[in-house]
Structures are given as structure tokens and as C-alpha cells.
């Protein structure tokens, strides 16, 4: 999987720019518009939180685990609902940001989850972390199914009978190309080039091969309750993120200037964060990638 260094590359280096653009409790997973793009980004993110609460039961007195909690937006929502939330992340910057807001967050690899890790929970959610659980090398070694199945067993271990797990994740879409065709030296604007650029932004990460692989890996630990595509909503979310991160401010300019030495020293950093290309959005537009909201119940 993406290790701590990979996660820090993706999420910690740009931590302050993200928080200045999206707020201290930056919500860095797809919002839920349900086709109503008159909603503001904040309203669509709130709708997502309400949807998660409805699906897994976030209520006063319940204990909820957030695997890959990011900057803590769902944990903050859980707290506001009167429930007890605990989160894990591999990003040092996200950990520090969450703890500044007195959220219960730990530096921990979600793939290692067992009941003895943090005890039992009434419900579990994970929004975006699953995308980082398998690396390209692990995929090539044929370990993807094993990694996902082990993870689902760990989640099931902390849940009671009929306990629910909400999973929001990207997967490869119907137009995905073979891994061996992904090449940063391919013609610019080709699928091969965009996917290679995306791999620079998310090192150590290889996505599930469609929704079906995720659902199969969850068996026999879970039964499927529901699944829905969030691809169009995610495209709108990325548009809103780009507008906010691109908005100029003196603080953001000064922060970006501090990253110039890394820009000069690291070709991967230049490709990932300074190419001027929204590879993620292009890949979703071309259906190289998909996005799903999946609800499971412990079997």
C-alpha cells in the first residue's frame, strides 16, 4: 500500500494550502449533489455526512470509527451528532490538524485494524482511504484480492452483528487501460500520460478493478446493502476544489514559495503539483476512473 512517506507526499506537503482553500476541517472526499448543482460545496458535503449518518447510524451514544479521516470533517460531524468518533490517518499533517480541533485521531495503518487496536465500534466509515490500500507492486504480485479481503475481515472484527460499514472510494472505470500501458513518456493528452501523471500525485496507490472487485472482497465478512455511483458528483466537487485552491491569496503565495526548493529538486513533485493539469478530473471525464458510495452490513 501507499506507505507513510507516500501519504505525506500526497497530503502533508500541501496541508496548509488545502486548509487555507477548503477550511481547517478540509473535506477532501467527494460531495453529494444528487444532480442538484445549485447546492454550494458546503451544502453538498453536509448532504454527504447526513447520508452517511442515515446509512450506518450516527446517533448519540454510538461509537464510530473513521478509517482515513483526513482533516477530520466527518469526525467533527460525528461529534456534533452526539456520537463518539475515533479516526486514523497516515498523514502527520492531518493528525496534527485533527488534534488541534480536539478530535481523537491516531497515526495508524487502517489495513492493520483488529479489535484489539481500538476496541469495538457500532459503525465504521471510510471515505477515500481504500484507494491507497494496494500498491502497483502488490497488484503485479497478485496480492490485491488478499489485501482487500484481509482489510474487510479487520473491519468486521470491530463491528457487532448487523453493524454497518460505509465505504466511499474511487475504482478503475470501464475505459481503464492495462497497467503496462501507463507511461509518463506517452504522448501528452493520451490516457497513458494522464494516468501516469495521476500516479505521480498518488504514489504507492493502485485502485480496485471496478466496484465488483470491492464487493467480492467484502464477502463473506459483509453483505451488500447498497451502492451508487458518485462520478458526476465527484467531477463537480473537483471543479469546486480547483476554484478554491486556485483563488489567490498572500498566505497561499508565501506557502507555495516555500515549496520552491522541493520543486527544483524533485521531478515527481513538479509533475504531481505543478504541471498545471487536472489529471484526476480528466481521468473521471474519460471514465478511466469511477467513484462509488457502498454500504455494507456485517454478515
N, C-alpha and C positions, 0 to 999 in steps of 0.2 A: 504494500500500500504506500501512499504518499507518507513519508516519514515526517518527523517534527521539522526538519530543515526545509522540506518541500512545502509544508503548510505555512511556515513562517515566510517563505519566499512569496507565496501567493497572497497571504492575508496580513502578515505583520509589517512588511516593508511599507505598505501603503495605508497602514492603520489610521494615521491621523488625517490623511486626505479623505478617506472614506467617512470617518466620523464627522469631519467638517462639512462634508457634502450631504450625508444622509442622517446625521444626528448622532448623539452619543450612544444611543441604543440602535445602531445602524441595522436595519433589517435587510440582510443580503441574500434573501431567497425569494423566489417568485411570488408575486402578489396574486390575489384572486379577484379578477374583474368580472368574471362570468359574462363577458361580452359587453359590459357597460363601461365604456371607456370615457364616460363623463366623470367617473369617480377620480378623485385625486389618488396619488400613490399611497398616501397615509390611509385613506379610506379603504383602498383595496387590500392593504396589508392588515388592517383591522378586520376586514371581512375574512381573510385567511385565518387569523387567530380564532375568530368565532367559529369558523368551520372546524378547525382542529379540536376546539373545546367540545363542540357538539359530537364529533366522531369518537373521541376517546374518553370523554367525561372529565373535563377540568372543572372541578367544583370544590367548595370549601371542605377542608378536612382530607382531601386526597393528596397523594404524593406522586409527583410526575417527574420523569427523567427526560432530559433533553440531550440527545446524543449529537454532538457537533453544534453547540449552542451559539456559535458566532459571538456577536457583541451583546447578546442577551435579550433580544426583543420578546421572544416567546416566554422566557423565564420571567420577565417583567410583567407580562400579561398573566401568567400563572399566579404570580404573587398578588396582582390586583384582583383576581377572582377568588382569593382567599384560600388557594391551594398552596402546597409546599413544592417548590421546584428545585431540582439539582441538575446542573449542567456539566458537560465535559467538552474540552477542546484540546487541540494540539498546538494552538497558536498562543505564544507568550503574550502578545499584544492584546488579543481578545480576552485572555484570562485576566490581565490587569484591568482592562476596561470594565469587565463584568464586576470584578471585586470592588472597584471604585463606587459602583452602584449597589454595593452590599448584596450581590447575588451570590448564591452558593455554587461556585464553579471550580472545577478541578482540572489540572493538566493530566489527561488520561487518554489512552488509545481505546476508542469505543469497540474495536474488534476484540479486546481482551475482557469484555464485560462478563461478569459472573455475579451470582447472588452475593457472594462474599465481598465483592468490590465496594458496594454502597448499600447493600441490603435490598429489601423488596420494594416494589413500586406498584401503584394502582394502574398506571398507564405510562406509555413511553412514546416519545415523538422524536423524529429526526428529519431535519429539513436541509438537505444539501450535502450532508456528510458522506452518505453512501457512495457518492461519486468518486471518493478518494480511497475506497477500501481495497481496490485491486490495482496493481501497477501493470504497465505494459509487459514487464519481465515476468510477472506472475501469470499474466494471461498467456504469454508464449509457453510457459511451463505447464499449462493446463490446470492451474490451481484456482481459477475464478469461481467455479461452482463450489469447491470446498470452502473457500474463504467466505462466500456469502452464506452457505449453509451453517457454518460454524457461528457466524455472527447472529443469525436468526435464532439459533439454539441459545446463545447467550442472552438475547433479549427475552426469549420465552422463560428463561430461568428466573428472571426477576419479577415476572408477572404472575398474578393469580389466575386460576381457571377463568376463561372468558375475558381476560384482560386484553386491552386493545393497544395496538401499535400503529401510529400514523407515520408513513414514510413518504417524503417528497423528494424526488430525485430526477436528475437527467438520465437518459439512456440513449444509446445509439438509435438513430431513426431508420426508416425504410430505405433511405438512399445512402447509407453508410458504405464506405469503400473498405477493402482489406487493409489491415494494419501495415503490411509491407508497402502499400502504395502511398502512405503518408510520408511526405518528403518536403522539407523546408526549401529544397532547391528546385522543386517543381515550378512550373510557370505560375507567376503571380496571378491571383484571382481564380486559380483552379481549386477544386475540392481538396486535393492533396496538400496544397500550400496552406489553405485556411486551417485544416485540421492539424498540420504541423505547427502552425503559429499558436493554435489553441493549446497544444501540448506544452509549449514553452510557458504559457501562462499558468498551467496547472501541472507542474512536473510530478512524475510518480503516480499519475492517475489514469486509469483506463475504465471506461464506463461499462455498465451492464449491456449485454447484447439484446436490447429490447425489453419491454415490460414482461414478456413471457419468462425470460430467464429469472427475473426477480421473484416472480410468483412461484415458479418451480422450486427455487432455492428455499423459499419460506416453508415449503411442505417438508416434513409433516408437523413442524412446530406450530404453524398457523393455518387458519383457513382465510380465504379472501372474502372480505366484506364488500369492498367497492374499489373501483379505480376510475380515474378520469384524466384526460389529457389536459395539461396546463400550458401547452406550447404557445398558443396565441396570447394568453395572459402573460407568459414569460417574455415574449417579444415586446409587449407594451411595457413591462417592468424594466427591461433593459433600456428602452427608449428614455424612460423617466430617470433612470440612474445616470445615463450619459448626459442628459441635460443638466443634472445637478453637479456631477463631478466636473463637467466642462465649464460651469459658471465660474468666472474669475473672482478671485479674492486675494488680498495681500497675503493673508496667512497661508493659503494654499500655494501661492507662488514661492514664498520663502521655504515651505516644506519641500517643494519639488526641487528647488535649487540645492537643498541638502542631499538630494539623491544623485546629483550630477557625477560625483566620483564613482558611484556604482554604475551609472550609465556608461561612463567612459571605460570602466574595467570589465564589464560583463556583457558580452553579446546577447546572452539569453535574457538579461534584464531589458536590453534595448528592444528586443523582439517582443517580449511579453508586455511591457508597459509603455513603450514609446514608439510603437510602429504606426500609430495613428489609425489603426484598422480595428474595427469591432468584430473580431473573428467569431466570437461566441454567437453574436446576433446573426451573422451571415450563415453560420452552420445551422442555426434553427430555421432561418428563412428557407434554406435549401433542403430541409428535412434530413440533414445528416444527423441531427440530434432531435430527440423528443423529450418531453417533460411530463411526469405523472405524479398524481396525488393518489396514494394507495393506502387503504385501511385494512389492517389485518386483525384477527381475533385469535387468541391462543386456543389451539385445538384441545 
